[in-house]
Amino acid sequence: MALAEGGVASADLGRLSLVLRQGPIPHFVHGVIEYLAGVFLIAAPFLLSYDDGAAVAVSIVAGVIVLLIASATEGPTSLIDSIPLSVHVVLDYGLAAVLVAAPFLFGFSGEGAPTAAFIVLGVAHLLVTVGTRFRRT
């Protein structure tokens, strides 16, 4: 197996390229959804009246992180093209997992509104990531 740039096997790059081309959601729409999700995460504690301080903090921090990643990833909705798409996809999967696990990791699973919001957003983020066509075919 030949190594490409950065020591990544060329077959691995081929598989990554296939993964990045799949899905019916255009890359532009994915970016817009991420901006909306980031804003929602920041506003959710106030809109949904979170009582737990950890839920408020995690929601605001997660929202800021989502906005930073969305605005820094190369693509049509980016402000600065500094994060490669392949890194963005990995961050998306990690973010989805953290959002689903956050109520349990940060101890606010007893409060219904933030628990439901985090789990729904995490699952939705995963589905949007899987369904996005990051590269033009």
C-alpha positions as a Markdown table, in Angstrom:
| # | Residue | x | y | z |
|---|---|---|---|---|
| 1 | Met | 0.0 | 0.0 | 0.0 |
| 2 | Ala | 1.5 | 3.3 | -1.1 |
| 3 | Leu | 1.7 | 6.2 | 1.4 |
| 4 | Ala | 0.2 | 9.5 | 0.4 |
| 5 | Glu | 0.8 | 12.9 | 1.9 |
| 6 | Gly | 1.1 | 12.8 | 5.7 |
| 7 | Gly | 1.8 | 9.1 | 5.7 |
| 8 | Val | -1.8 | 8.0 | 5.0 |
| 9 | Ala | -2.2 | 5.0 | 2.8 |
| 10 | Ser | -3.6 | 5.8 | -0.6 |
| 11 | Ala | -6.3 | 3.2 | -0.2 |
| 12 | Asp | -7.4 | 4.9 | 3.1 |
| 13 | Leu | -7.7 | 8.2 | 1.2 |
| 14 | Gly | -9.8 | 6.5 | -1.4 |
| 15 | Arg | -12.2 | 5.1 | 1.2 |
| 16 | Leu | -12.4 | 8.5 | 2.9 |
| 17 | Ser | -13.1 | 10.2 | -0.4 |
| 18 | Leu | -16.0 | 7.7 | -0.9 |
| 19 | Val | -17.4 | 8.5 | 2.5 |
| 20 | Leu | -17.2 | 12.2 | 1.9 |
| 21 | Arg | -19.2 | 12.0 | -1.3 |
| 22 | Gln | -22.2 | 10.1 | 0.1 |
| 23 | Gly | -25.5 | 11.5 | 1.2 |
| 24 | Pro | -28.3 | 13.6 | -0.1 |
| 25 | Ile | -27.6 | 16.7 | 2.0 |
| 26 | Pro | -25.4 | 19.3 | 0.2 |
| 27 | His | -22.3 | 20.5 | 2.1 |
| 28 | Phe | -23.8 | 24.1 | 2.1 |
| 29 | Val | -26.9 | 22.9 | 3.9 |
| 30 | His | -24.8 | 21.0 | 6.4 |
| 31 | Gly | -22.9 | 24.2 | 7.2 |
| 32 | Val | -26.2 | 26.2 | 7.6 |
| 33 | Ile | -27.6 | 23.4 | 9.9 |
| 34 | Glu | -24.4 | 23.6 | 12.1 |
| 35 | Tyr | -24.7 | 27.4 | 12.5 |
| 36 | Leu | -28.4 | 27.0 | 13.5 |
| 37 | Ala | -27.5 | 24.2 | 15.9 |
| 38 | Gly | -24.7 | 26.3 | 17.5 |
| 39 | Val | -27.1 | 29.2 | 18.0 |
| 40 | Phe | -29.7 | 26.9 | 19.4 |
| 41 | Leu | -27.3 | 25.3 | 21.9 |
| 42 | Ile | -26.4 | 28.8 | 23.1 |
| 43 | Ala | -30.0 | 29.9 | 23.4 |
| 44 | Ala | -31.5 | 26.6 | 24.6 |
| 45 | Pro | -30.8 | 27.2 | 28.4 |
| 46 | Phe | -32.8 | 30.4 | 28.2 |
| 47 | Leu | -35.5 | 29.1 | 25.8 |
| 48 | Leu | -36.1 | 25.8 | 27.6 |
| 49 | Ser | -35.4 | 27.2 | 31.2 |
| 50 | Tyr | -32.6 | 24.8 | 32.2 |
| 51 | Asp | -32.3 | 24.7 | 36.0 |
| 52 | Asp | -29.0 | 22.8 | 36.2 |
| 53 | Gly | -25.9 | 25.1 | 36.0 |
| 54 | Ala | -23.9 | 22.3 | 34.4 |
| 55 | Ala | -26.5 | 22.0 | 31.6 |
| 56 | Val | -26.4 | 25.7 | 31.0 |
| 57 | Ala | -22.6 | 25.8 | 30.9 |
| 58 | Val | -22.2 | 22.7 | 28.7 |
| 59 | Ser | -24.9 | 23.9 | 26.3 |
| 60 | Ile | -23.3 | 27.3 | 25.8 |
| 61 | Val | -19.7 | 25.9 | 25.5 |
| 62 | Ala | -21.0 | 23.2 | 23.0 |
| 63 | Gly | -22.7 | 25.9 | 21.0 |
| 64 | Val | -19.6 | 28.1 | 20.8 |
| 65 | Ile | -17.5 | 25.0 | 19.7 |
| 66 | Val | -20.1 | 24.1 | 17.0 |
| 67 | Leu | -20.0 | 27.7 | 15.7 |
| 68 | Leu | -16.2 | 27.8 | 15.7 |
| 69 | Ile | -15.9 | 24.5 | 13.9 |
| 70 | Ala | -18.5 | 25.5 | 11.3 |
| 71 | Ser | -16.9 | 28.8 | 10.7 |
| 72 | Ala | -13.4 | 27.4 | 10.4 |
| 73 | Thr | -14.0 | 24.3 | 8.2 |
| 74 | Glu | -13.2 | 24.6 | 4.5 |
| 75 | Gly | -16.4 | 24.9 | 2.5 |
| 76 | Pro | -19.1 | 27.1 | 1.2 |
| 77 | Thr | -20.3 | 28.4 | 4.6 |
| 78 | Ser | -16.8 | 28.9 | 6.1 |
| 79 | Leu | -15.4 | 32.2 | 7.3 |
| 80 | Ile | -11.8 | 30.9 | 7.3 |
| 81 | Asp | -10.8 | 27.7 | 5.5 |
| 82 | Ser | -8.5 | 26.3 | 8.2 |
| 83 | Ile | -10.0 | 22.9 | 9.2 |
| 84 | Pro | -9.8 | 20.2 | 6.5 |
| 85 | Leu | -13.1 | 18.4 | 5.7 |
| 86 | Ser | -11.7 | 15.1 | 6.9 |
| 87 | Val | -11.0 | 16.6 | 10.3 |
| 88 | His | -14.4 | 18.2 | 10.4 |
| 89 | Val | -16.1 | 14.8 | 9.8 |
| 90 | Val | -14.2 | 13.3 | 12.7 |
| 91 | Leu | -15.1 | 16.2 | 14.9 |
| 92 | Asp | -18.8 | 15.9 | 13.8 |
| 93 | Tyr | -18.9 | 12.2 | 14.9 |
| 94 | Gly | -17.1 | 13.0 | 18.2 |
| 95 | Leu | -19.4 | 15.9 | 18.8 |
| 96 | Ala | -22.5 | 13.8 | 18.2 |
| 97 | Ala | -21.3 | 11.2 | 20.7 |
| 98 | Val | -20.5 | 13.9 | 23.3 |
| 99 | Leu | -23.8 | 15.6 | 22.9 |
| 100 | Val | -25.7 | 12.3 | 23.5 |
| 101 | Ala | -23.4 | 11.4 | 26.5 |
| 102 | Ala | -23.3 | 14.9 | 28.0 |
| 103 | Pro | -26.3 | 14.6 | 30.3 |
| 104 | Phe | -24.8 | 11.5 | 31.9 |
| 105 | Leu | -21.2 | 12.8 | 31.8 |
| 106 | Phe | -22.0 | 16.1 | 33.4 |
| 107 | Gly | -24.7 | 15.0 | 35.8 |
| 108 | Phe | -27.8 | 16.7 | 34.5 |
| 109 | Ser | -29.6 | 13.6 | 33.3 |
| 110 | Gly | -32.3 | 14.1 | 35.9 |
| 111 | Glu | -33.5 | 17.3 | 34.2 |
| 112 | Gly | -35.7 | 16.4 | 31.3 |
| 113 | Ala | -35.4 | 19.5 | 29.0 |
| 114 | Pro | -31.6 | 19.6 | 28.6 |
| 115 | Thr | -31.3 | 15.8 | 28.5 |
| 116 | Ala | -33.9 | 15.5 | 25.7 |
| 117 | Ala | -32.3 | 18.5 | 23.9 |
| 118 | Phe | -28.8 | 17.1 | 24.0 |
| 119 | Ile | -29.8 | 13.6 | 23.0 |
| 120 | Val | -32.0 | 14.8 | 20.1 |
| 121 | Leu | -29.3 | 17.2 | 18.9 |
| 122 | Gly | -26.6 | 14.5 | 19.1 |
| 123 | Val | -28.7 | 12.0 | 17.1 |
| 124 | Ala | -29.7 | 14.7 | 14.6 |
| 125 | His | -26.1 | 15.8 | 14.3 |
| 126 | Leu | -25.0 | 12.2 | 13.6 |
| 127 | Leu | -27.7 | 11.8 | 11.0 |
| 128 | Val | -26.9 | 15.0 | 9.3 |
| 129 | Thr | -23.2 | 14.1 | 9.2 |
| 130 | Val | -23.9 | 10.6 | 7.8 |
| 131 | Gly | -26.3 | 12.2 | 5.2 |
| 132 | Thr | -24.0 | 14.9 | 4.0 |
| 133 | Arg | -22.4 | 15.0 | 0.5 |
| 134 | Phe | -19.2 | 16.8 | 1.5 |
| 135 | Arg | -17.5 | 16.4 | -1.9 |
| 136 | Arg | -18.9 | 17.0 | -5.3 |
| 137 | Thr | -19.2 | 13.8 | -7.4 |
